[in-house]
């Protein structure tokens, strides 16, 4: 497992909540897979996951909901 570049602590697999404030509303993506530093709590999202989040945000923008809450793994299961 990689080490945290900030504090040298162990990075562990975990999940995060990612929220974006758009002009039209708020998108909240739950259960986003990420690495979390066990020591300082810093989170890293892999580039593939970040791309997926972008797609989710774009879709949500098109819908123009005030609030959209998405569970990340469900969407991954469809497209990966
Ligand atoms: Zn750290």
PDB file of the backbone (N, CA, C, O) and the ligand in Angstrom, with CONECT records:
HET     ZN  A 101       1
ATOM      1  N   UNK A   1       0.850  -1.210   0.000  1.00  0.00           N
ATOM      2  CA  UNK A   1       0.000   0.000   0.000  1.00  0.00           C
ATOM      3  C   UNK A   1       0.880   1.252   0.000  1.00  0.00           C
ATOM      4  O   UNK A   1       1.897   1.315   0.691  1.00  0.00           O
ATOM      5  N   UNK A   2       0.475   2.223  -0.773  1.00  0.00           N
ATOM      6  CA  UNK A   2       1.227   3.473  -0.853  1.00  0.00           C
ATOM      7  C   UNK A   2       1.176   4.256   0.456  1.00  0.00           C
ATOM      8  O   UNK A   2       0.286   4.077   1.287  1.00  0.00           O
ATOM      9  N   UNK A   3       2.157   5.121   0.602  1.00  0.00           N
ATOM     10  CA  UNK A   3       2.158   5.956   1.801  1.00  0.00           C
ATOM     11  C   UNK A   3       1.641   7.360   1.488  1.00  0.00           C
ATOM     12  O   UNK A   3       1.752   7.847   0.363  1.00  0.00           O
ATOM     13  N   UNK A   4       1.090   7.978   2.487  1.00  0.00           N
ATOM     14  CA  UNK A   4       0.578   9.337   2.359  1.00  0.00           C
ATOM     15  C   UNK A   4       1.730  10.308   2.108  1.00  0.00           C
ATOM     16  O   UNK A   4       2.682  10.341   2.889  1.00  0.00           O
ATOM     17  N   UNK A   5       1.664  11.106   1.027  1.00  0.00           N
ATOM     18  CA  UNK A   5       2.736  12.064   0.755  1.00  0.00           C
ATOM     19  C   UNK A   5       2.768  13.232   1.739  1.00  0.00           C
ATOM     20  O   UNK A   5       3.754  13.966   1.808  1.00  0.00           O
ATOM     21  N   UNK A   6       1.709  13.395   2.481  1.00  0.00           N
ATOM     22  CA  UNK A   6       1.649  14.524   3.421  1.00  0.00           C
ATOM     23  C   UNK A   6       2.276  14.184   4.765  1.00  0.00           C
ATOM     24  O   UNK A   6       3.018  14.984   5.335  1.00  0.00           O
ATOM     25  N   UNK A   7       1.969  12.981   5.271  1.00  0.00           N
ATOM     26  CA  UNK A   7       2.436  12.660   6.622  1.00  0.00           C
ATOM     27  C   UNK A   7       3.164  11.333   6.708  1.00  0.00           C
ATOM     28  O   UNK A   7       3.711  11.002   7.760  1.00  0.00           O
ATOM     29  N   UNK A   8       3.184  10.549   5.607  1.00  0.00           N
ATOM     30  CA  UNK A   8       3.866   9.267   5.627  1.00  0.00           C
ATOM     31  C   UNK A   8       3.041   8.144   6.244  1.00  0.00           C
ATOM     32  O   UNK A   8       3.546   7.037   6.431  1.00  0.00           O
ATOM     33  N   UNK A   9       1.796   8.413   6.556  1.00  0.00           N
ATOM     34  CA  UNK A   9       0.909   7.404   7.131  1.00  0.00           C
ATOM     35  C   UNK A   9       0.450   6.406   6.075  1.00  0.00           C
ATOM     36  O   UNK A   9       0.682   6.600   4.882  1.00  0.00           O
ATOM     37  N   UNK A  10      -0.191   5.353   6.516  1.00  0.00           N
ATOM     38  CA  UNK A  10      -0.680   4.325   5.596  1.00  0.00           C
ATOM     39  C   UNK A  10      -1.967   4.774   4.923  1.00  0.00           C
ATOM     40  O   UNK A  10      -2.889   5.280   5.563  1.00  0.00           O
ATOM     41  N   UNK A  11      -2.001   4.569   3.595  1.00  0.00           N
ATOM     42  CA  UNK A  11      -3.242   4.836   2.864  1.00  0.00           C
ATOM     43  C   UNK A  11      -4.096   3.588   2.905  1.00  0.00           C
ATOM     44  O   UNK A  11      -3.601   2.487   2.662  1.00  0.00           O
ATOM     45  N   UNK A  12      -5.360   3.742   3.206  1.00  0.00           N
ATOM     46  CA  UNK A  12      -6.273   2.613   3.236  1.00  0.00           C
ATOM     47  C   UNK A  12      -7.446   2.875   2.318  1.00  0.00           C
ATOM     48  O   UNK A  12      -7.833   4.019   2.077  1.00  0.00           O
ATOM     49  N   UNK A  13      -8.005   1.780   1.809  1.00  0.00           N
ATOM     50  CA  UNK A  13      -9.190   1.917   0.974  1.00  0.00           C
ATOM     51  C   UNK A  13     -10.373   2.354   1.827  1.00  0.00           C
ATOM     52  O   UNK A  13     -10.560   1.889   2.952  1.00  0.00           O
ATOM     53  N   UNK A  14     -11.157   3.249   1.267  1.00  0.00           N
ATOM     54  CA  UNK A  14     -12.336   3.703   1.987  1.00  0.00           C
ATOM     55  C   UNK A  14     -13.321   4.316   1.014  1.00  0.00           C
ATOM     56  O   UNK A  14     -13.176   4.190  -0.202  1.00  0.00           O
ATOM     57  N   UNK A  15     -14.313   4.972   1.556  1.00  0.00           N
ATOM     58  CA  UNK A  15     -15.263   5.673   0.706  1.00  0.00           C
ATOM     59  C   UNK A  15     -15.418   7.097   1.207  1.00  0.00           C
ATOM     60  O   UNK A  15     -15.175   7.401   2.375  1.00  0.00           O
ATOM     61  N   UNK A  16     -15.830   7.958   0.290  1.00  0.00           N
ATOM     62  CA  UNK A  16     -16.014   9.358   0.638  1.00  0.00           C
ATOM     63  C   UNK A  16     -17.331   9.859   0.060  1.00  0.00           C
ATOM     64  O   UNK A  16     -17.916   9.238  -0.828  1.00  0.00           O
ATOM     65  N   UNK A  17     -17.771  10.962   0.569  1.00  0.00           N
ATOM     66  CA  UNK A  17     -18.914  11.648  -0.028  1.00  0.00           C
ATOM     67  C   UNK A  17     -18.370  12.840  -0.790  1.00  0.00           C
ATOM     68  O   UNK A  17     -17.586  13.632  -0.267  1.00  0.00           O
ATOM     69  N   UNK A  18     -18.803  12.951  -2.042  1.00  0.00           N
ATOM     70  CA  UNK A  18     -18.324  14.018  -2.904  1.00  0.00           C
ATOM     71  C   UNK A  18     -19.506  14.907  -3.245  1.00  0.00           C
ATOM     72  O   UNK A  18     -20.505  14.421  -3.775  1.00  0.00           O
ATOM     73  N   UNK A  19     -19.417  16.174  -2.958  1.00  0.00           N
ATOM     74  CA  UNK A  19     -20.525  17.062  -3.281  1.00  0.00           C
ATOM     75  C   UNK A  19     -20.048  18.216  -4.148  1.00  0.00           C
ATOM     76  O   UNK A  19     -18.957  18.754  -3.957  1.00  0.00           O
ATOM     77  N   UNK A  20     -20.898  18.584  -5.113  1.00  0.00           N
ATOM     78  CA  UNK A  20     -20.586  19.685  -6.015  1.00  0.00           C
ATOM     79  C   UNK A  20     -21.728  20.678  -5.974  1.00  0.00           C
ATOM     80  O   UNK A  20     -22.897  20.306  -6.076  1.00  0.00           O
ATOM     81  N   UNK A  21     -21.384  21.929  -5.827  1.00  0.00           N
ATOM     82  CA  UNK A  21     -22.387  22.979  -5.843  1.00  0.00           C
ATOM     83  C   UNK A  21     -22.422  23.581  -7.244  1.00  0.00           C
ATOM     84  O   UNK A  21     -21.503  24.287  -7.657  1.00  0.00           O
ATOM     85  N   UNK A  22     -23.503  23.287  -7.965  1.00  0.00           N
ATOM     86  CA  UNK A  22     -23.665  23.825  -9.313  1.00  0.00           C
ATOM     87  C   UNK A  22     -24.508  25.085  -9.250  1.00  0.00           C
ATOM     88  O   UNK A  22     -25.104  25.388  -8.216  1.00  0.00           O
ATOM     89  N   UNK A  23     -24.559  25.816 -10.345  1.00  0.00           N
ATOM     90  CA  UNK A  23     -25.421  26.995 -10.411  1.00  0.00           C
ATOM     91  C   UNK A  23     -26.874  26.616 -10.167  1.00  0.00           C
ATOM     92  O   UNK A  23     -27.634  27.347  -9.533  1.00  0.00           O
ATOM     93  N   UNK A  24     -27.240  25.439 -10.697  1.00  0.00           N
ATOM     94  CA  UNK A  24     -28.649  25.042 -10.682  1.00  0.00           C
ATOM     95  C   UNK A  24     -29.026  24.218  -9.457  1.00  0.00           C
ATOM     96  O   UNK A  24     -30.209  24.119  -9.133  1.00  0.00           O
ATOM     97  N   UNK A  25     -28.086  23.643  -8.788  1.00  0.00           N
ATOM     98  CA  UNK A  25     -28.402  22.795  -7.641  1.00  0.00           C
ATOM     99  C   UNK A  25     -27.152  22.151  -7.076  1.00  0.00           C
ATOM    100  O   UNK A  25     -26.026  22.548  -7.375  1.00  0.00           O
ATOM    101  N   UNK A  26     -27.386  21.148  -6.253  1.00  0.00           N
ATOM    102  CA  UNK A  26     -26.281  20.471  -5.584  1.00  0.00           C
ATOM    103  C   UNK A  26     -26.309  18.989  -5.955  1.00  0.00           C
ATOM    104  O   UNK A  26     -27.366  18.359  -5.944  1.00  0.00           O
ATOM    105  N   UNK A  27     -25.160  18.450  -6.278  1.00  0.00           N
ATOM    106  CA  UNK A  27     -25.048  17.024  -6.552  1.00  0.00           C
ATOM    107  C   UNK A  27     -24.215  16.394  -5.443  1.00  0.00           C
ATOM    108  O   UNK A  27     -23.123  16.861  -5.118  1.00  0.00           O
ATOM    109  N   UNK A  28     -24.752  15.333  -4.876  1.00  0.00           N
ATOM    110  CA  UNK A  28     -24.026  14.617  -3.827  1.00  0.00           C
ATOM    111  C   UNK A  28     -23.808  13.184  -4.294  1.00  0.00           C
ATOM    112  O   UNK A  28     -24.767  12.471  -4.592  1.00  0.00           O
ATOM    113  N   UNK A  29     -22.572  12.769  -4.358  1.00  0.00           N
ATOM    114  CA  UNK A  29     -22.251  11.399  -4.756  1.00  0.00           C
ATOM    115  C   UNK A  29     -21.762  10.656  -3.518  1.00  0.00           C
ATOM    116  O   UNK A  29     -20.755  11.020  -2.911  1.00  0.00           O
ATOM    117  N   UNK A  30     -22.487   9.621  -3.164  1.00  0.00           N
ATOM    118  CA  UNK A  30     -22.139   8.859  -1.959  1.00  0.00           C
ATOM    119  C   UNK A  30     -21.347   7.603  -2.313  1.00  0.00           C
ATOM    120  O   UNK A  30     -21.384   7.126  -3.447  1.00  0.00           O
ATOM    121  N   UNK A  31     -20.643   7.088  -1.335  1.00  0.00           N
ATOM    122  CA  UNK A  31     -19.881   5.834  -1.473  1.00  0.00           C
ATOM    123  C   UNK A  31     -18.856   5.896  -2.600  1.00  0.00           C
ATOM    124  O   UNK A  31     -18.680   4.927  -3.339  1.00  0.00           O
ATOM    125  N   UNK A  32     -18.195   7.015  -2.727  1.00  0.00           N
ATOM    126  CA  UNK A  32     -17.145   7.143  -3.736  1.00  0.00           C
ATOM    127  C   UNK A  32     -15.908   6.393  -3.244  1.00  0.00           C
ATOM    128  O   UNK A  32     -15.394   6.691  -2.167  1.00  0.00           O
ATOM    129  N   UNK A  33     -15.421   5.409  -4.033  1.00  0.00           N
ATOM    130  CA  UNK A  33     -14.236   4.691  -3.592  1.00  0.00           C
ATOM    131  C   UNK A  33     -13.018   5.604  -3.594  1.00  0.00           C
ATOM    132  O   UNK A  33     -12.800   6.351  -4.548  1.00  0.00           O
ATOM    133  N   UNK A  34     -12.240   5.548  -2.550  1.00  0.00           N
ATOM    134  CA  UNK A  34     -11.057   6.400  -2.460  1.00  0.00           C
ATOM    135  C   UNK A  34     -10.045   5.771  -1.511  1.00  0.00           C
ATOM    136  O   UNK A  34     -10.312   4.746  -0.884  1.00  0.00           O
ATOM    137  N   UNK A  35      -8.897   6.394  -1.420  1.00  0.00           N
ATOM    138  CA  UNK A  35      -7.921   6.005  -0.418  1.00  0.00           C
ATOM    139  C   UNK A  35      -7.906   7.073   0.659  1.00  0.00           C
ATOM    140  O   UNK A  35      -7.930   8.270   0.374  1.00  0.00           O
ATOM    141  N   UNK A  36      -7.867   6.622   1.885  1.00  0.00           N
ATOM    142  CA  UNK A  36      -7.859   7.545   3.010  1.00  0.00           C
ATOM    143  C   UNK A  36      -6.610   7.289   3.835  1.00  0.00           C
ATOM    144  O   UNK A  36      -6.274   6.140   4.122  1.00  0.00           O
ATOM    145  N   UNK A  37      -5.925   8.355   4.215  1.00  0.00           N
ATOM    146  CA  UNK A  37      -4.768   8.208   5.091  1.00  0.00           C
ATOM    147  C   UNK A  37      -5.252   7.896   6.502  1.00  0.00           C
ATOM    148  O   UNK A  37      -6.076   8.615   7.066  1.00  0.00           O
ATOM    149  N   UNK A  38      -4.722   6.810   7.059  1.00  0.00           N
ATOM    150  CA  UNK A  38      -5.132   6.392   8.396  1.00  0.00           C
ATOM    151  C   UNK A  38      -4.661   7.396   9.450  1.00  0.00           C
ATOM    152  O   UNK A  38      -5.214   7.465  10.548  1.00  0.00           O
ATOM    153  N   UNK A  39      -3.650   8.160   9.106  1.00  0.00           N
ATOM    154  CA  UNK A  39      -3.065   9.074  10.082  1.00  0.00           C
ATOM    155  C   UNK A  39      -3.665  10.485  10.037  1.00  0.00           C
ATOM    156  O   UNK A  39      -4.079  11.019  11.066  1.00  0.00           O
ATOM    157  N   UNK A  40      -3.710  11.090   8.835  1.00  0.00           N
ATOM    158  CA  UNK A  40      -4.173  12.482   8.772  1.00  0.00           C
ATOM    159  C   UNK A  40      -5.563  12.630   8.143  1.00  0.00           C
ATOM    160  O   UNK A  40      -6.144  13.714   8.167  1.00  0.00           O
ATOM    161  N   UNK A  41      -6.099  11.527   7.576  1.00  0.00           N
ATOM    162  CA  UNK A  41      -7.465  11.575   7.063  1.00  0.00           C
ATOM    163  C   UNK A  41      -7.601  12.161   5.675  1.00  0.00           C
ATOM    164  O   UNK A  41      -8.718  12.319   5.183  1.00  0.00           O
ATOM    165  N   UNK A  42      -6.483  12.490   5.026  1.00  0.00           N
ATOM    166  CA  UNK A  42      -6.527  13.010   3.653  1.00  0.00           C
ATOM    167  C   UNK A  42      -7.097  11.947   2.716  1.00  0.00           C
ATOM    168  O   UNK A  42      -6.819  10.757   2.870  1.00  0.00           O
ATOM    169  N   UNK A  43      -7.899  12.389   1.740  1.00  0.00           N
ATOM    170  CA  UNK A  43      -8.531  11.456   0.813  1.00  0.00           C
ATOM    171  C   UNK A  43      -7.986  11.635  -0.597  1.00  0.00           C
ATOM    172  O   UNK A  43      -7.719  12.754  -1.037  1.00  0.00           O
ATOM    173  N   UNK A  44      -7.824  10.510  -1.304  1.00  0.00           N
ATOM    174  CA  UNK A  44      -7.410  10.544  -2.712  1.00  0.00           C
ATOM    175  C   UNK A  44      -8.418   9.781  -3.543  1.00  0.00           C
ATOM    176  O   UNK A  44      -8.818   8.671  -3.193  1.00  0.00           O
ATOM    177  N   UNK A  45      -8.820  10.377  -4.633  1.00  0.00           N
ATOM    178  CA  UNK A  45      -9.737   9.715  -5.554  1.00  0.00           C
ATOM    179  C   UNK A  45      -8.954   9.376  -6.813  1.00  0.00           C
ATOM    180  O   UNK A  45      -8.268  10.235  -7.367  1.00  0.00           O
ATOM    181  N   UNK A  46      -9.052   8.135  -7.267  1.00  0.00           N
ATOM    182  CA  UNK A  46      -8.336   7.712  -8.476  1.00  0.00           C
ATOM    183  C   UNK A  46      -8.907   8.410  -9.703  1.00  0.00           C
ATOM    184  O   UNK A  46     -10.065   8.828  -9.712  1.00  0.00           O
ATOM    185  N   UNK A  47      -8.067   8.533 -10.754  1.00  0.00           N
ATOM    186  CA  UNK A  47      -8.477   9.319 -11.926  1.00  0.00           C
ATOM    187  C   UNK A  47      -9.703   8.721 -12.613  1.00  0.00           C
ATOM    188  O   UNK A  47     -10.565   9.460 -13.087  1.00  0.00           O
ATOM    189  N   UNK A  48      -9.789   7.387 -12.670  1.00  0.00           N
ATOM    190  CA  UNK A  48     -10.955   6.745 -13.277  1.00  0.00           C
ATOM    191  C   UNK A  48     -12.228   7.073 -12.521  1.00  0.00           C
ATOM    192  O   UNK A  48     -13.282   7.295 -13.116  1.00  0.00           O
ATOM    193  N   UNK A  49     -12.116   7.098 -11.211  1.00  0.00           N
ATOM    194  CA  UNK A  49     -13.256   7.418 -10.351  1.00  0.00           C
ATOM    195  C   UNK A  49     -13.631   8.895 -10.515  1.00  0.00           C
ATOM    196  O   UNK A  49     -14.809   9.247 -10.559  1.00  0.00           O
ATOM    197  N   UNK A  50     -12.618   9.743 -10.603  1.00  0.00           N
ATOM    198  CA  UNK A  50     -12.861  11.176 -10.773  1.00  0.00           C
ATOM    199  C   UNK A  50     -13.592  11.460 -12.088  1.00  0.00           C
ATOM    200  O   UNK A  50     -14.467  12.323 -12.153  1.00  0.00           O
ATOM    201  N   UNK A  51     -13.213  10.713 -13.136  1.00  0.00           N
ATOM    202  CA  UNK A  51     -13.875  10.871 -14.430  1.00  0.00           C
ATOM    203  C   UNK A  51     -15.343  10.505 -14.332  1.00  0.00           C
ATOM    204  O   UNK A  51     -16.217  11.184 -14.871  1.00  0.00           O
ATOM    205  N   UNK A  52     -15.588   9.405 -13.622  1.00  0.00           N
ATOM    206  CA  UNK A  52     -16.959   8.923 -13.430  1.00  0.00           C
ATOM    207  C   UNK A  52     -17.782   9.982 -12.682  1.00  0.00           C
ATOM    208  O   UNK A  52     -18.947  10.213 -13.004  1.00  0.00           O
ATOM    209  N   UNK A  53     -17.181  10.602 -11.710  1.00  0.00           N
ATOM    210  CA  UNK A  53     -17.862  11.655 -10.957  1.00  0.00           C
ATOM    211  C   UNK A  53     -18.225  12.809 -11.893  1.00  0.00           C
ATOM    212  O   UNK A  53     -19.325  13.357 -11.824  1.00  0.00           O
ATOM    213  N   UNK A  54     -17.284  13.168 -12.768  1.00  0.00           N
ATOM    214  CA  UNK A  54     -17.556  14.230 -13.745  1.00  0.00           C
ATOM    215  C   UNK A  54     -18.781  13.907 -14.585  1.00  0.00           C
ATOM    216  O   UNK A  54     -19.633  14.762 -14.828  1.00  0.00           O
ATOM    217  N   UNK A  55     -18.853  12.639 -15.029  1.00  0.00           N
ATOM    218  CA  UNK A  55     -20.002  12.204 -15.829  1.00  0.00           C
ATOM    219  C   UNK A  55     -21.295  12.331 -15.040  1.00  0.00           C
ATOM    220  O   UNK A  55     -22.305  12.815 -15.550  1.00  0.00           O
ATOM    221  N   UNK A  56     -21.249  11.892 -13.798  1.00  0.00           N
ATOM    222  CA  UNK A  56     -22.434  11.970 -12.934  1.00  0.00           C
ATOM    223  C   UNK A  56     -22.873  13.425 -12.787  1.00  0.00           C
ATOM    224  O   UNK A  56     -24.063  13.736 -12.840  1.00  0.00           O
ATOM    225  N   UNK A  57     -21.898  14.307 -12.602  1.00  0.00           N
ATOM    226  CA  UNK A  57     -22.194  15.726 -12.427  1.00  0.00           C
ATOM    227  C   UNK A  57     -22.799  16.310 -13.704  1.00  0.00           C
ATOM    228  O   UNK A  57     -23.739  17.102 -13.651  1.00  0.00           O
ATOM    229  N   UNK A  58     -22.245  15.907 -14.855  1.00  0.00           N
ATOM    230  CA  UNK A  58     -22.786  16.395 -16.135  1.00  0.00           C
ATOM    231  C   UNK A  58     -24.235  15.962 -16.325  1.00  0.00           C
ATOM    232  O   UNK A  58     -25.083  16.747 -16.749  1.00  0.00           O
ATOM    233  N   UNK A  59     -24.502  14.692 -16.002  1.00  0.00           N
ATOM    234  CA  UNK A  59     -25.874  14.177 -16.103  1.00  0.00           C
ATOM    235  C   UNK A  59     -26.808  14.947 -15.187  1.00  0.00           C
ATOM    236  O   UNK A  59     -27.918  15.313 -15.573  1.00  0.00           O
ATOM    237  N   UNK A  60     -26.348  15.186 -13.976  1.00  0.00           N
ATOM    238  CA  UNK A  60     -27.165  15.887 -12.994  1.00  0.00           C
ATOM    239  C   UNK A  60     -27.446  17.323 -13.445  1.00  0.00           C
ATOM    240  O   UNK A  60     -28.538  17.848 -13.232  1.00  0.00           O
ATOM    241  N   UNK A  61     -26.449  17.945 -14.068  1.00  0.00           N
ATOM    242  CA  UNK A  61     -26.608  19.303 -14.590  1.00  0.00           C
ATOM    243  C   UNK A  61     -27.749  19.352 -15.597  1.00  0.00           C
ATOM    244  O   UNK A  61     -28.580  20.260 -15.582  1.00  0.00           O
ATOM    245  N   UNK A  62     -27.767  18.338 -16.480  1.00  0.00           N
ATOM    246  CA  UNK A  62     -28.775  18.273 -17.535  1.00  0.00           C
ATOM    247  C   UNK A  62     -30.178  18.138 -16.956  1.00  0.00           C
ATOM    248  O   UNK A  62     -31.143  18.657 -17.517  1.00  0.00           O
ATOM    249  N   UNK A  63     -30.282  17.438 -15.833  1.00  0.00           N
ATOM    250  CA  UNK A  63     -31.601  17.212 -15.220  1.00  0.00           C
ATOM    251  C   UNK A  63     -32.111  18.452 -14.489  1.00  0.00           C
ATOM    252  O   UNK A  63     -33.319  18.630 -14.330  1.00  0.00           O
ATOM    253  N   UNK A  64     -31.198  19.302 -14.048  1.00  0.00           N
ATOM    254  CA  UNK A  64     -31.540  20.524 -13.331  1.00  0.00           C
ATOM    255  C   UNK A  64     -32.350  20.292 -12.060  1.00  0.00           C
ATOM    256  O   UNK A  64     -33.219  21.090 -11.710  1.00  0.00           O
ATOM    257  N   UNK A  65     -32.055  19.198 -11.381  1.00  0.00           N
ATOM    258  CA  UNK A  65     -32.660  19.005 -10.064  1.00  0.00           C
ATOM    259  C   UNK A  65     -31.997  19.967  -9.082  1.00  0.00           C
ATOM    260  O   UNK A  65     -30.847  20.374  -9.248  1.00  0.00           O
ATOM    261  N   UNK A  66     -32.766  20.310  -8.060  1.00  0.00           N
ATOM    262  CA  UNK A  66     -32.185  21.149  -7.003  1.00  0.00           C
ATOM    263  C   UNK A  66     -31.140  20.366  -6.223  1.00  0.00           C
ATOM    264  O   UNK A  66     -30.060  20.864  -5.906  1.00  0.00           O
ATOM    265  N   UNK A  67     -31.500  19.122  -5.925  1.00  0.00           N
ATOM    266  CA  UNK A  67     -30.581  18.251  -5.201  1.00  0.00           C
ATOM    267  C   UNK A  67     -30.616  16.873  -5.829  1.00  0.00           C
ATOM    268  O   UNK A  67     -31.690  16.314  -6.048  1.00  0.00           O
ATOM    269  N   UNK A  68     -29.470  16.334  -6.115  1.00  0.00           N
ATOM    270  CA  UNK A  68     -29.408  14.973  -6.628  1.00  0.00           C
ATOM    271  C   UNK A  68     -28.407  14.206  -5.781  1.00  0.00           C
ATOM    272  O   UNK A  68     -27.262  14.617  -5.596  1.00  0.00           O
ATOM    273  N   UNK A  69     -28.889  13.061  -5.269  1.00  0.00           N
ATOM    274  CA  UNK A  69     -28.008  12.211  -4.470  1.00  0.00           C
ATOM    275  C   UNK A  69     -27.826  10.893  -5.211  1.00  0.00           C
ATOM    276  O   UNK A  69     -28.797  10.197  -5.510  1.00  0.00           O
ATOM    277  N   UNK A  70     -26.581  10.559  -5.504  1.00  0.00           N
ATOM    278  CA  UNK A  70     -26.268   9.379  -6.302  1.00  0.00           C
ATOM    279  C   UNK A  70     -25.393   8.449  -5.474  1.00  0.00           C
ATOM    280  O   UNK A  70     -24.483   8.896  -4.777  1.00  0.00           O
ATOM    281  N   UNK A  71     -25.675   7.161  -5.557  1.00  0.00           N
ATOM    282  CA  UNK A  71     -24.782   6.175  -4.945  1.00  0.00           C
ATOM    283  C   UNK A  71     -23.780   5.718  -5.988  1.00  0.00           C
ATOM    284  O   UNK A  71     -24.161   5.147  -7.010  1.00  0.00           O
ATOM    285  N   UNK A  72     -22.531   5.961  -5.744  1.00  0.00           N
ATOM    286  CA  UNK A  72     -21.501   5.698  -6.746  1.00  0.00           C
ATOM    287  C   UNK A  72     -21.458   4.259  -7.277  1.00  0.00           C
ATOM    288  O   UNK A  72     -21.460   4.080  -8.494  1.00  0.00           O
ATOM    289  N   UNK A  73     -21.419   3.233  -6.430  1.00  0.00           N
ATOM    290  CA  UNK A  73     -21.221   1.863  -6.944  1.00  0.00           C
ATOM    291  C   UNK A  73     -22.283   1.392  -7.914  1.00  0.00           C
ATOM    292  O   UNK A  73     -21.978   0.606  -8.811  1.00  0.00           O
ATOM    293  N   UNK A  74     -23.519   1.842  -7.767  1.00  0.00           N
ATOM    294  CA  UNK A  74     -24.587   1.414  -8.662  1.00  0.00           C
ATOM    295  C   UNK A  74     -24.291   1.827 -10.090  1.00  0.00           C
ATOM    296  O   UNK A  74     -24.528   1.069 -11.031  1.00  0.00           O
ATOM    297  N   UNK A  75     -23.779   3.019 -10.242  1.00  0.00           N
ATOM    298  CA  UNK A  75     -23.490   3.533 -11.577  1.00  0.00           C
ATOM    299  C   UNK A  75     -22.268   2.838 -12.171  1.00  0.00           C
ATOM    300  O   UNK A  75     -22.234   2.560 -13.369  1.00  0.00           O
ATOM    301  N   UNK A  76     -21.286   2.562 -11.358  1.00  0.00           N
ATOM    302  CA  UNK A  76     -20.102   1.844 -11.814  1.00  0.00           C
ATOM    303  C   UNK A  76     -20.478   0.463 -12.342  1.00  0.00           C
ATOM    304  O   UNK A  76     -19.938   0.000 -13.347  1.00  0.00           O
ATOM    305  N   UNK A  77     -21.399  -0.177 -11.658  1.00  0.00           N
ATOM    306  CA  UNK A  77     -21.808  -1.526 -12.032  1.00  0.00           C
ATOM    307  C   UNK A  77     -22.381  -1.550 -13.456  1.00  0.00           C
ATOM    308  O   UNK A  77     -22.272  -2.557 -14.154  1.00  0.00           O
ATOM    309  N   UNK A  78     -22.978  -0.459 -13.872  1.00  0.00           N
ATOM    310  CA  UNK A  78     -23.574  -0.396 -15.194  1.00  0.00           C
ATOM    311  C   UNK A  78     -22.508  -0.184 -16.278  1.00  0.00           C
ATOM    312  O   UNK A  78     -22.571  -0.796 -17.344  1.00  0.00           O
ATOM    313  N   UNK A  79     -21.549   0.671 -16.004  1.00  0.00           N
ATOM    314  CA  UNK A  79     -20.695   1.129 -17.092  1.00  0.00           C
ATOM    315  C   UNK A  79     -19.288   0.536 -17.117  1.00  0.00           C
ATOM    316  O   UNK A  79     -18.588   0.685 -18.119  1.00  0.00           O
ATOM    317  N   UNK A  80     -18.859  -0.122 -16.065  1.00  0.00           N
ATOM    318  CA  UNK A  80     -17.470  -0.612 -16.053  1.00  0.00           C
ATOM    319  C   UNK A  80     -17.409  -2.093 -16.400  1.00  0.00           C
ATOM    320  O   UNK A  80     -16.325  -2.674 -16.438  1.00  0.00           O
TER     321      UNK A  80
HETATM  322 ZN    ZN A 101      -1.508  11.415   5.866  1.00  0.00          ZN
END
